[in-house]
């Protein structure tokens, strides 16, 4: 029963009671019985009046309040004395007084009022909305004695109605303001709502959609029928539904993520356009594929370069190693055969055989095609850019062939240079020995001249004979430094003709720079000391280099002059310059290689940054809610991106290590904090394999270290332990101080390492097994970082029982 019906019923009761009272006031037989009935009726009326839950008043014909019930006093906050005897208008709001006046006039005419809405005021000034009903009480002559008025408080109801209206308005505004498509169906799948976004997407107006069945609005095709089945299922099960569909609209293909919710009247449907997300997914997949191909290319090129750098192999050994390094760079390495043909010789993988599915690249040496690199697939594979080969693989085979050509050029140049250098050294040694022997002989000859003139003549004759057979220049000087004799195997070696220097001093003939060196050695000759120096002169329009040895001549213990033997070393100097240039070129090539790896790593990270950021935005629902399949796909992309980022970080670290540019920022740190942080970052990976990580270290162990580099060591060791430990295994991370050393160890219950592999475990690119993945850089980096901290690292292991890696760092007192 609603408030209006209840009020009518109450007023009916009042009318019956009023009629009974009037009857009782009429004289009849049984006066005493009438009085008792009257008293009984009056008591019932009083009980009704006082206990009525509405606001009850007794009002005089003049509009004065005669009585008011407890409910009105309590709810409105008045005392009885404040209302009784006062005009009724004191409780009506100012804005309702005109209405009340009209209602009062109506009551005086009809004696009745029903559900008149007015506003009254409480003692505290609050406004209340009430429904007023009133009945006039008359005497037996029909004269109005007073009115019984009942006010039903509907303030709460009015507020609820207002809130409902506002809520409905907000709902309509929200549906129109959201950017996504929203529409509603009744239970017969006829449209009851169609927002503006729906119009903009479909070009179907609201008027053309509302009231029509889905098959009257959209074509009866596979996509529409698929959506229709899901709508019918949600109506039947009363459970929300979600589906992703591709739909053709306005000559374009769209992808929609559709959420369907049951409602009291039918269905509410939210449609999100995820076409861009789908396109982004495809772009990310393509970028990831390109990155993987780039990494394979880098590893192949690095492997070839490493063969040259790591060991001084012969060219044949390098080519044999190169064919084994190349297959992993192709998309089907297990069926890839490689052969190098160089100047008639062949170097190939064991599985190589010529097939119809082949790529080739020319090996060019000094501008001439001298060989060929062949890559064959051993069975037919799907068509790509060039037969079954990718475009990136065409670029890779060209790059490898070009790199092999440069390596061969360099090795052959080094071989020639080495042979020439050995020859020069032998020649210089031979000539030096000959010169020293000759100089000694000349000195003896000069000394012996005193003994006898005959012997002097004989000596001079011998000297002339010796000089005539020498290929070196010989100059004699008297004690004043004047040229007194000379010997030259050919005139083209002389700076000036003999007539222009014999009898003259060195400053009168030769440039100042040479004279200063000669003067210094000439003074030493006076003290019995020999000396050597090199000099150059422009002779015949070209620069020639000489190596001169100046020895003193003494007669009877007195200094009488000097003899200088000068050897033409122009070719030797040219060889030295060639050697220097070659060494400089080798150094530059090595620097270019390191710069290449650093640049390549940066180039890898540049596209990875937006890939990682976009993946994280997708996972964070920035572009919309992903379904589970999409989420798993993006998580795989993000995981692959993180692995490539780690690979590029390792490559950059190795490159800086090799270039001697690995920097360390040392500061005091708590090794226990570093360990704890590293474990925390890898707890999820361990949890996925149900591996327990046990911690055995105190709260603080101070150490002076580069925090980031030691964190890199800890993460590599713990990550390796997780990788090689089977599901359900254990890892123990321990740190302690012994004397003044900090000892940190990571032990696992994994597959262990053989004795043979333990000796190579810290080598760059060494891997125990390819099936576990990785680059083989991590432990090499760990060793370099620890040794740069003046520490050491070692491994203890037993096959099938586990491994323990331990490193030591100097502690802080």
Residue pairs with C-beta under 8 A, 6 or more apart in sequence:
1 9
3 131
3 152
3 154
3 157
4 115
4 131
6 152
7 54
7 114
7 115
7 131
7 133
7 150
7 152
8 114
8 133
10 52
10 54
10 133
10 150
11 112
11 114
11 133
11 134
11 135
11 148
11 150
13 48
14 48
14 135
14 148
14 150
15 135
17 41
17 44
17 45
17 48
18 135
18 137
18 138
18 148
20 37
20 41
21 38
21 41
21 42
21 45
21 137
22 138
22 139
22 140
24 34
24 37
24 38
24 41
25 38
25 139
25 140
26 140
28 34
49 56
49 58
49 67
49 69
49 148
50 69
50 70
51 69
51 70
52 69
52 71
52 150
53 71
54 71
54 150
54 151
54 152
54 153
55 68
55 69
55 71
55 72
55 75
55 76
55 130
55 150
55 151
55 152
55 153
56 68
56 69
56 71
56 72
56 148
56 149
56 150
56 151
57 65
57 66
57 67
57 68
57 69
57 72
57 88
57 147
57 148
57 149
57 151
58 65
58 66
58 67
58 68
58 146
58 147
58 148
58 149
59 65
59 66
59 88
59 134
59 146
59 147
59 149
60 66
60 146
60 147
61 108
61 144
61 145
61 146
61 147
63 87
63 88
63 89
63 104
64 85
64 86
64 87
64 88
65 83
65 84
65 85
65 86
65 87
65 88
66 84
66 146
67 84
68 78
68 80
68 83
68 84
72 78
72 151
73 79
73 80
73 83
75 122
75 153
76 91
76 120
76 122
76 123
76 128
77 122
77 123
77 124
78 91
78 122
78 123
82 123
83 90
83 91
88 100
88 104
89 97
89 100
91 120
91 121
92 100
92 118
92 119
92 120
92 121
93 118
93 119
93 120
93 121
93 127
95 119
96 118
96 119
96 120
99 116
99 118
100 118
103 113
103 116
103 118
103 132
106 113
107 113
107 134
107 136
107 147
108 144
111 135
111 136
111 138
111 144
112 134
112 135
112 136
113 132
113 133
113 134
113 149
114 133
115 131
115 132
115 133
116 131
116 132
116 133
117 129
117 130
117 131
117 132
117 154
118 129
118 130
118 132
119 127
119 128
119 129
119 130
120 127
120 128
120 130
120 151
121 127
121 128
122 128
127 155
128 153
128 155
129 153
129 154
129 155
129 158
130 151
130 152
130 153
130 154
130 155
131 151
131 152
131 154
132 149
132 150
132 151
133 149
133 150
133 152
134 147
134 148
134 149
134 150
135 147
135 148
136 144
136 145
136 146
136 147
137 144
137 145
137 146
137 147
137 148
138 144
138 145
139 145
175 182
175 193
175 195
176 195
176 196
178 195
178 197
179 197
180 197
180 270
180 271
180 272
180 273
181 195
181 197
181 198
181 201
181 270
181 271
181 272
181 273
182 193
182 195
182 197
182 198
182 268
182 269
182 270
182 271
183 191
183 193
183 194
183 195
183 198
183 209
183 269
183 271
184 191
184 192
184 193
184 263
184 265
184 266
184 267
184 268
184 269
185 191
185 192
185 214
185 231
185 266
185 267
185 269
186 192
186 265
186 266
187 235
187 265
187 266
188 213
188 266
189 213
189 214
189 228
189 231
189 232
189 235
189 266
189 267
190 211
190 212
190 213
191 209
191 210
191 211
191 212
191 214
191 217
192 210
192 211
192 265
192 266
193 210
194 204
194 206
194 209
194 210
198 204
198 206
198 209
198 271
199 205
199 206
201 249
201 271
201 273
202 249
203 250
204 217
208 217
209 217
214 224
214 227
214 228
214 231
215 224
215 228
218 224
223 245
223 246
223 247
223 248
226 243
226 245
227 243
227 245
227 258
230 241
230 243
230 258
230 260
231 241
231 260
231 267
231 269
233 241
234 240
234 241
234 260
234 261
234 262
234 267
235 262
235 266
235 267
238 262
239 262
240 259
240 260
240 261
240 262
241 259
241 260
242 257
242 258
242 259
242 260
242 627
243 258
244 255
244 256
244 257
244 258
244 274
244 627
245 255
245 256
245 258
246 253
246 254
246 255
246 256
247 253
247 254
247 256
248 254
253 275
254 273
254 275
255 273
255 274
255 275
255 277
255 278
256 271
256 272
256 273
256 274
257 271
257 272
257 274
257 624
257 625
257 627
258 269
258 270
258 271
258 272
259 269
259 270
259 272
260 267
260 268
260 269
261 267
261 268
261 269
261 270
272 624
272 625
274 623
274 624
276 623
277 618
277 623
277 624
277 626
277 630
280 614
280 618
280 623
281 630
281 633
281 634
284 611
284 614
284 615
284 634
284 637
285 637
287 607
287 611
288 611
288 637
288 640
288 641
290 392
291 604
291 607
291 608
291 611
291 644
292 640
292 644
293 331
293 390
293 392
293 393
293 396
294 392
294 600
294 604
295 604
295 644
295 647
296 328
296 329
296 330
296 396
297 329
297 392
297 395
297 396
297 399
298 597
298 600
298 604
298 651
299 328
299 329
299 775
300 325
300 326
300 328
300 329
300 396
300 400
301 399
301 400
301 403
302 597
303 325
303 765
304 322
304 325
304 326
304 400
304 403
304 404
304 407
305 403
305 593
306 764
306 765
307 313
307 318
307 321
307 322
307 325
308 318
308 407
308 411
309 590
309 593
313 321
315 408
315 411
315 412
316 345
316 347
318 407
318 411
319 340
319 342
319 347
319 404
320 347
322 340
322 347
322 400
322 404
323 338
323 339
323 340
323 347
323 348
323 349
323 352
324 338
324 349
326 336
326 338
326 375
326 400
327 333
327 336
327 337
327 338
327 349
329 393
329 396
329 400
330 336
330 375
330 389
330 393
330 396
331 390
331 393
332 377
332 381
332 388
335 377
335 378
335 379
335 381
336 375
336 376
336 377
336 378
337 348
337 349
337 351
337 352
337 353
337 355
337 375
337 376
337 377
337 378
338 348
338 349
338 352
338 373
338 374
338 375
338 376
339 346
339 347
339 348
339 349
339 352
339 373
339 374
339 376
340 346
340 347
340 348
340 363
340 371
340 372
340 373
340 374
340 404
341 347
341 371
341 372
341 374
342 363
342 370
342 371
342 408
343 370
343 371
351 378
352 376
353 376
353 378
354 374
354 376
355 376
355 377
355 378
355 379
356 380
357 376
357 377
357 379
357 380
357 381
357 387
357 388
357 389
358 374
358 375
358 376
358 377
359 374
359 375
359 376
359 386
359 387
359 389
359 393
359 394
359 397
360 372
360 373
360 374
360 375
360 397
361 372
361 373
361 397
361 398
361 400
361 401
361 402
362 369
362 371
362 372
362 373
362 401
363 369
363 370
363 371
363 372
363 373
363 401
363 404
363 405
363 408
364 370
364 401
364 402
364 405
365 371
365 405
365 408
365 409
366 409
370 405
370 408
371 404
371 405
372 401
373 397
373 400
373 401
373 404
375 389
375 393
375 397
377 388
377 389
380 388
381 388
382 388
384 390
384 391
385 391
385 393
385 394
386 393
386 394
410 586
410 589
413 582
414 582
414 586
417 578
417 579
417 582
420 575
420 578
421 575
421 579
424 572
424 575
427 572
428 569
428 572
431 472
431 567
435 472
435 549
435 565
435 567
436 549
438 466
438 470
438 565
439 530
439 549
439 551
439 563
439 565
441 466
442 463
442 466
442 551
442 553
442 563
443 551
443 552
443 553
443 554
443 563
445 459
445 462
445 463
446 459
446 553
446 554
446 555
446 560
446 563
447 554
447 555
448 455
448 456
448 459
449 455
449 456
449 459
449 555
450 555
450 556
467 474
467 487
468 487
470 487
470 489
470 565
471 489
471 567
471 568
472 489
472 565
472 566
472 567
472 568
473 486
473 487
473 488
473 489
473 493
473 494
473 546
473 564
473 565
473 566
473 567
473 568
474 485
474 486
474 487
474 563
474 564
474 565
474 566
475 483
475 485
475 486
475 487
475 563
475 564
475 566
476 483
476 484
476 485
476 486
476 553
476 561
476 562
476 563
476 564
477 483
477 484
477 522
477 561
477 562
477 563
477 564
478 484
478 560
478 561
479 559
479 560
479 561
480 505
481 505
481 506
481 518
481 519
481 522
481 562
482 503
482 504
482 505
483 501
483 502
483 503
483 504
483 505
483 506
483 509
484 502
484 503
484 561
485 502
486 494
486 498
486 501
486 502
488 494
491 497
492 539
492 540
493 539
493 544
493 568
494 539
495 501
495 509
495 510
495 537
495 539
496 509
500 509
501 508
501 509
506 514
506 515
506 518
506 519
507 515
510 518
510 537
511 537
513 535
514 535
514 537
517 533
517 535
518 533
518 550
518 564
520 531
521 531
521 532
521 533
521 550
522 550
522 562
524 530
524 531
525 531
525 550
525 551
525 552
525 559
525 562
526 552
526 559
528 552
528 554
529 552
530 549
530 550
530 551
530 552
531 549
531 550
532 547
532 548
532 549
532 550
533 547
533 548
533 550
534 545
534 546
534 547
534 548
534 569
535 545
535 546
535 548
536 543
536 544
536 545
536 546
537 543
537 544
537 546
538 544
543 570
544 568
544 570
545 568
545 569
545 570
545 572
545 573
546 566
546 567
546 568
546 569
547 566
547 567
547 569
548 564
548 565
548 566
548 567
549 564
549 565
550 562
550 563
550 564
551 562
551 563
551 564
551 565
552 559
552 561
552 562
553 559
553 560
553 561
553 562
553 563
554 560
591 659
594 655
594 658
594 659
597 651
597 652
597 654
597 655
598 652
598 655
598 656
600 651
601 648
601 649
601 651
601 652
601 655
602 648
602 652
604 644
604 647
604 648
605 645
605 648
608 641
608 644
608 645
608 648
611 637
611 641
612 638
612 641
612 642
612 645
615 634
615 637
615 638
615 641
616 638
617 623
618 626
618 630
618 634
619 626
619 631
619 634
619 635
619 638
626 634
647 775
647 777
650 775
650 777
650 778
650 781
651 775
651 777
653 662
653 712
653 777
653 781
654 764
654 777
654 780
654 781
656 662
656 663
657 781
657 784
662 784
662 788
664 706
664 709
664 788
664 789
665 706
665 707
665 708
666 704
666 705
666 706
667 704
667 705
667 706
667 707
668 702
668 703
668 704
668 812
669 702
669 703
669 704
669 705
669 707
669 710
670 700
670 701
670 702
670 703
671 697
671 701
671 702
671 703
671 705
671 710
671 735
671 742
671 744
671 809
672 697
672 698
672 699
672 700
672 701
672 735
674 707
674 710
674 711
674 714
675 695
675 697
675 714
675 733
675 735
675 744
676 695
677 711
678 711
678 714
678 715
678 718
679 693
679 695
679 718
679 733
681 715
682 715
682 718
682 719
682 722
683 693
685 719
685 722
686 692
686 693
686 722
686 731
689 722
689 725
689 726
689 727
689 728
689 729
690 727
690 728
691 722
691 725
691 727
691 728
691 729
691 730
691 731
692 729
692 730
692 731
693 718
693 730
693 731
693 733
694 730
694 731
694 732
694 733
695 733
696 732
696 733
696 734
696 735
696 736
697 733
697 734
697 735
697 736
698 735
698 736
701 735
701 736
701 737
701 742
701 811
702 811
702 812
703 710
703 742
703 809
703 810
703 811
703 812
704 810
704 812
705 789
705 809
706 785
706 789
709 785
709 788
709 789
710 785
710 789
710 809
712 781
712 782
712 785
713 781
713 782
713 785
713 786
713 807
714 744
714 746
716 778
716 779
716 781
716 782
717 746
717 782
717 805
718 731
718 733
718 746
719 778
720 778
720 779
720 805
721 731
721 746
721 747
721 748
721 750
721 803
722 731
723 772
723 773
723 774
724 748
724 750
724 751
724 768
724 772
724 803
725 731
725 748
725 749
725 750
725 751
725 802
726 749
726 750
726 751
729 748
729 749
729 750
730 748
730 749
731 746
731 747
731 748
731 749
732 745
732 746
732 747
732 748
733 744
733 745
733 746
734 743
734 744
734 745
734 747
735 742
735 743
735 744
735 745
736 742
736 743
737 743
737 811
740 810
740 811
740 813
741 808
741 809
741 810
741 811
742 808
742 809
742 810
742 811
743 806
743 807
743 808
744 806
744 807
744 808
744 809
745 804
745 805
745 806
745 807
746 804
746 805
747 802
747 803
747 804
747 805
748 802
748 803
748 804
749 801
749 802
750 802
750 803
751 768
751 799
751 800
752 797
752 798
752 799
752 800
752 801
752 802
752 803
753 761
753 768
753 795
753 797
753 799
753 803
754 799
757 766
757 768
758 795
758 797
760 766
761 768
761 779
761 795
762 779
762 780
762 782
762 783
762 793
762 795
763 776
763 780
764 776
764 777
764 780
765 775
765 776
765 777
765 780
766 776
766 779
766 780
767 774
767 775
767 776
782 793
782 805
782 807
783 793
786 792
786 793
786 807
786 808
786 809
787 793
789 809
789 810
790 809
790 810
791 807
791 808
791 809
791 810
792 807
792 808
793 805
793 806
793 807
793 808
794 805
794 806
794 807
795 803
795 804
795 805
795 806
796 803
796 804
796 806
797 803
797 804
